[in-house]
Amino acid sequence: MRINADTQYLGLFGNPIGHSMSPLLHNYILQKMGCNYIYLPFAIPGEKLGDAITAIRSLNFRGVNVTIPHKEAVIPYLDDISPEAAACGAVNVICNENGYLRGYNTDGAGFIASLQEAGVSLQGKALFIGAGGAARSLAVSLAAEGVSQLDFIDIDLPRAQALAGSLALPLDVLAGAHLMSKEKFTELASLSNIIINCTPVGMYPRIGQSPVDTLDMLHPETVVCDIIYNPLNTSFLAMGQARGLKTINGLSMFVHQAALSLEIWLGIKPPLQLMKEVLLGELA
């Protein structure tokens, strides 16, 4: 990669960001496609988020991705947000159009694309472990695709209740909020068609952790998903695999999100298979 006076900037805002493969992936693809851009990671403390958004304008960044824990908190600092971002109340892509900052959300679209690739039928009940910005984004998209019930289980019950109560859902889709406990998880999981870990538990470097102790209560057709992609096979997914269940890691979702980000910023459609190969080369 050659950097010169014409090089333009993209970036990642989050905290922590040490686990992220976004800089590796984006810089490889940008170079491969002949785009004179560089993608830089920034660990942004919550109290500095406003300053960081101002810097997008002052340093003329073309755009940034936004990750944990800023996806919801970033919205008041933006000039506008897309309908998808408004529906889920979270932003993971910011595009700078001559100082006008617009927020987008590609989490849901990326997740749906990963399920479709795996041949998963989108129906029945979905159980979300965690009730943060990622769960919010995925829930809206799943409801739009035909899932009839969304349950959120979290160690913070008010947060789960706030999420379930604030979603803009079709009238025939139900949403419930629950405090995480072994008993409640067992009850909900045994009735769910798809279970999604939307927490960072199990993410690098704490790869031995899982948000739950067992998946023994699941029926054989339940699909187990983890939005974490580093590592590729989390302890949570390994429990599902031990039961012979269909499991989906966060790699495909991440690739589709990254591709959509580049399309929003630069109007290009990067090669999805090459993006997957780049990541597998690092993570496998």
KAQUI-V220835 format. One line per field, one symbol per residue. phi: phi as a letter, one per 30 degrees, with the letter a starting at -180 (. if undefined). A space follows every 50 residues. Layout:
phi: ???
This chain:
phi: .ccbdcdccbabcaadbdddceeedddddeddcicdbbcbcbdcdedcdd dddededdchddlbdbbeccdcddeddcdabdeddddciabbbcccchjc cccbbceddddeddddediddcaicccccjbcddddddddddddckdcbb cccbdcdedddddddcddcedcccbbbbddaedddeddddccdbbbdccd djdeccddcbdbdabdddddcdccbbddcbddcdddddddddciddbbdd ddeddddddddddddciccddddddddddddccd
